Amino acid sequence: MQRRHFLRAAGLSAAGLVAGAVQAGSGSRTRTSSTTVPPVPADTGAAGRVLVIGGGMAGTTAAKYLRLWGGQKVQVTMIERETSYVSNIMSNLVLNGGRTIAGLTYNWDRLVANYGVNRARGDVTTIDPVARRVFVGTTRYDYDRLVIAPGIAFDPIAGLDTDALRAQFPHAWQAGAQTTTLRDQLRAMPDGGTFVMTVPMAPYRCPPGPYERACVVADWLKRNKPRSKVLVLDENPGITAEPESFDRAFRQTHAGVITYVPNAVVERIDPATRTVHTAMGPFTGHVINPIPRQRAPELLYRNGLVNDANPVVGERRWVNVDAVSYEHLSAPGVHVIGDPANHGQPKAGHVANMEAKVCADAITRLLRGDVPDPSPVTNSACYSPITFETASWLTAVFRYNSTSRKMEVTQTATGAKVSGEAGIATKDNFEEMNKWFVQLMADTFS
Ligand SMILES: Cc1cc2nc3c(=O)[nH]c(=O)nc-3n(C[C@H](O)[C@H](O)[C@H](O)COP(=O)(O)OP(=O)(O)OC[C@H]3O[C@@H](n4cnc5c(N)ncnc54)[C@H](O)[C@@H]3O)c2cc1C
């Protein structure tokens, strides 16, 4: 089924944005938007100070919609440590020259100009949920509600013990300098060489992303270094997302180029011999792209906010929230959205945008003495390039379950899950992917 047909059947727009209005236009720095910006209302009955930590997909959307829906009496300050944001979404296409890092770079100027968000630059180190304040160094910010959206952190990989080695063996799972390093290594690889990549144990950021990368790299090698191979070492027992699409891509589209090895739990990397030692044996390559296991950033550990159920404290990785508002289960007034949160949905940018809107809506209601919407609905949409001109897609609709306090894939009256994947990659999907991306980034940054 084509994705737009699936969404139509599920009662969604092509952008798949359920939880809030779509702000059309472009998120790129270089393009201009002809769309009228909706005004921030003077008074919605909501009033208070909201701090947002992190200006990525989740934090930026939350800051924008808190103003748009909360109005001028909701003061929103977003604290972000970087001067600009590089989108991970589409960054695999930097590897085949289809995109550039500059073209994937966004800033927050429109958030400030259009919606009156206060932007502060800094690295938040301390959160005091009892006194309701955070610190950037010695600078103190007080809040009534706090939204934490700092993305993810990466586990160390044995053998890659220095910054120099980690830069030499880039994961490129945070788009930026590592992405261009990996692209340059690919270009410098000899024809007949092997590109070895590892897929971390789930859950991790962007479930289809590693398999998408394998396809993009294989496609580029076929056209530029046709004797080369891609080896995918997956720590998981099988493909974790879009299994039909990627199984077809690995076995048919890129047959003879991609070798897929499941259960290849990484033990260490020997940088001298470029060997990845795994539970399935050692594998040597010319370019090594190890994507590490992931967890909540240090900020959340340091401030005692990592609370997932695993009883081994060192193994706790994520933050359990109540997905009706994304409020932390034991820190009132603290909301955690985006990749570090456990909420029953995939860790992905489109979902982060959805979560942010549900959270902004809930905070707006709470700030006017109301209760959050008891049954939020979101959706996830993800496109995966399979070649330089075709893509597949994956989507699901989620509904809140008040017993688990998480989102669950919606079921139809007959019990069928409202989720689906393309199964086959097409040029139409690739074109739709580009439109979806422009719309998603405009909805977030414009
Ligand atoms: C290769 C790749 C492809 C992907 N493709 C897709 C896709 O097709 N579709 C999709 O939906 N998702 C995709 N994703 C996933 C998506 O990029 C992430 O899920 C999304 O960015 C998560 O948003 P976030 O706001 O949680 O984190 P981020 O977007 O990482 O934002 C976190 C922000 O917080 C800031 N920050 C962190 N700590 C602090 C601090 N202490 N103080 C101040 N600021 C701080 C950071 O600088 C950053 O700007 C992809 C990811 C990768 C790696």
The ligand as an SDF file (V2000), in Angstrom:
LIG
                    3D

 53 58  0  0  0  0  0  0  0  0999 V2000
   21.2500    8.8360   10.5760 C   0  0  0  0  0  0  0  0  0  0  0  0
   19.9320    9.1850   11.2330 C   0  0  0  0  0  0  0  0  0  0  0  0
   18.7850    9.2530   10.4610 C   0  0  0  0  0  0  0  0  0  0  0  0
   17.5510    9.5610   11.0570 C   0  0  0  0  0  0  0  0  0  0  0  0
   16.4280    9.5880   10.2700 N   0  0  0  0  0  0  0  0  0  0  0  0
   15.2260    9.8560   10.8360 C   0  0  0  0  0  0  0  0  0  0  0  0
   14.0450    9.8780   10.0410 C   0  0  0  0  0  0  0  0  0  0  0  0
   14.0560    9.6410    8.8220 O   0  0  0  0  0  0  0  0  0  0  0  0
   12.8470   10.1740   10.6510 N   0  0  0  0  0  0  0  0  0  0  0  0
   12.7890   10.4450   11.9830 C   0  0  0  0  0  0  0  0  0  0  0  0
   11.6820   10.7030   12.4700 O   0  0  0  0  0  0  0  0  0  0  0  0
   13.8960   10.4060   12.7810 N   0  0  0  0  0  0  0  0  0  0  0  0
   15.1150   10.1210   12.2390 C   0  0  0  0  0  0  0  0  0  0  0  0
   16.2500   10.1050   13.0300 N   0  0  0  0  0  0  0  0  0  0  0  0
   16.1210   10.2690   14.4930 C   0  0  0  0  0  0  0  0  0  0  0  0
   16.0430   11.7320   14.9380 C   0  0  0  0  0  0  0  0  0  0  0  0
   17.1060   12.4780   14.4330 O   0  0  0  0  0  0  0  0  0  0  0  0
   16.0470   11.8010   16.4620 C   0  0  0  0  0  0  0  0  0  0  0  0
   15.1550   10.8650   16.9810 O   0  0  0  0  0  0  0  0  0  0  0  0
   15.6450   13.2090   16.9180 C   0  0  0  0  0  0  0  0  0  0  0  0
   16.6250   14.1310   16.5320 O   0  0  0  0  0  0  0  0  0  0  0  0
   15.4230   13.2580   18.4210 C   0  0  0  0  0  0  0  0  0  0  0  0
   15.1040   14.5650   18.8040 O   0  0  0  0  0  0  0  0  0  0  0  0
   15.5340   15.1060   20.2610 P   0  0  0  0  0  0  0  0  0  0  0  0
   15.0130   16.4840   20.3430 O   0  0  0  0  0  0  0  0  0  0  0  0
   15.1910   14.1020   21.2890 O   0  0  0  0  0  0  0  0  0  0  0  0
   17.1350   15.1200   20.2200 O   0  0  0  0  0  0  0  0  0  0  0  0
   18.1090   16.0560   19.3080 P   0  0  0  0  0  0  0  0  0  0  0  0
   17.4350   16.3460   18.0170 O   0  0  0  0  0  0  0  0  0  0  0  0
   19.3970   15.3430   19.3150 O   0  0  0  0  0  0  0  0  0  0  0  0
   18.2240   17.4130   20.1070 O   0  0  0  0  0  0  0  0  0  0  0  0
   18.8260   17.5050   21.3710 C   0  0  0  0  0  0  0  0  0  0  0  0
   19.3340   18.9410   21.5450 C   0  0  0  0  0  0  0  0  0  0  0  0
   19.6340   19.1690   22.9220 O   0  0  0  0  0  0  0  0  0  0  0  0
   20.8470   19.9020   23.0190 C   0  0  0  0  0  0  0  0  0  0  0  0
   21.4210   19.6260   24.3490 N   0  0  0  0  0  0  0  0  0  0  0  0
   21.8150   18.4120   24.8260 C   0  0  0  0  0  0  0  0  0  0  0  0
   22.2210   18.5210   26.0940 N   0  0  0  0  0  0  0  0  0  0  0  0
   22.0960   19.8290   26.4430 C   0  0  0  0  0  0  0  0  0  0  0  0
   22.3570   20.5370   27.6490 C   0  0  0  0  0  0  0  0  0  0  0  0
   22.8400   19.9330   28.7390 N   0  0  0  0  0  0  0  0  0  0  0  0
   22.1170   21.8740   27.6560 N   0  0  0  0  0  0  0  0  0  0  0  0
   21.6310   22.5080   26.5450 C   0  0  0  0  0  0  0  0  0  0  0  0
   21.3690   21.8660   25.3980 N   0  0  0  0  0  0  0  0  0  0  0  0
   21.5870   20.5300   25.3320 C   0  0  0  0  0  0  0  0  0  0  0  0
   21.6760   19.3890   21.8500 C   0  0  0  0  0  0  0  0  0  0  0  0
   22.6970   20.2940   21.4880 O   0  0  0  0  0  0  0  0  0  0  0  0
   20.6080   19.2220   20.7600 C   0  0  0  0  0  0  0  0  0  0  0  0
   20.4380   20.3840   19.9820 O   0  0  0  0  0  0  0  0  0  0  0  0
   17.4880    9.8120   12.4500 C   0  0  0  0  0  0  0  0  0  0  0  0
   18.6550    9.7540   13.2250 C   0  0  0  0  0  0  0  0  0  0  0  0
   19.8680    9.4490   12.6320 C   0  0  0  0  0  0  0  0  0  0  0  0
   21.1160    9.3880   13.4800 C   0  0  0  0  0  0  0  0  0  0  0  0
  1  2  1  0
  2  3  1  0
  2 52  2  0
  3  4  2  0
  4  5  1  0
  4 50  1  0
  5  6  2  0
  6  7  1  0
  6 13  1  0
  7  8  2  0
  7  9  1  0
  9 10  1  0
 10 11  2  0
 10 12  1  0
 12 13  2  0
 13 14  1  0
 14 15  1  0
 14 50  1  0
 15 16  1  0
 16 17  1  0
 16 18  1  0
 18 19  1  0
 18 20  1  0
 20 21  1  0
 20 22  1  0
 22 23  1  0
 23 24  1  0
 24 25  2  0
 24 26  1  0
 24 27  1  0
 27 28  1  0
 28 29  2  0
 28 30  1  0
 28 31  1  0
 31 32  1  0
 32 33  1  0
 33 34  1  0
 33 48  1  0
 34 35  1  0
 35 36  1  0
 35 46  1  0
 36 37  1  0
 36 45  1  0
 37 38  2  0
 38 39  1  0
 39 40  1  0
 39 45  2  0
 40 41  1  0
 40 42  2  0
 42 43  1  0
 43 44  2  0
 44 45  1  0
 46 47  1  0
 46 48  1  0
 48 49  1  0
 50 51  2  0
 51 52  1  0
 52 53  1  0
M  END
$$$$
